[in-house]
Amino acid sequence: MKKTSEDYSDLILKDLMKSGYRGQELYEEFIKMKGKIGYAYNQMAMEAYKDYKEGRTYSLEEAFDEE
């Protein structure tokens, strides 16, 4: 697995640049996307907790399988 920044900023920027964003537009979209990270973390945690309560568990390999 590749090392990435803790808050995924590098991946967000890379994706936005690949999508054609530049300059001020890149900055504004980056701020918007970065603001959504907290919500995404919360959703993943709630999903993991629900799976746990329902008896489903996963190994690290299964959880982070990059197909």
NORLIN-V995899 format. One record per run of one state. SS is the DSSP state (h for helix, s for strand, l for the rest). FROM is the first residue (numbers start at 1). LEN is the number of residues. Records with the same first field share a line. If there is no record, write none. Layout:
SS: FROM-LEN + FROM-LEN
//
This chain:
l: 1-8 + 19-4 + 36-1 + 54-6 + 64-4
h: 9-10 + 23-13 + 37-17 + 60-4
//
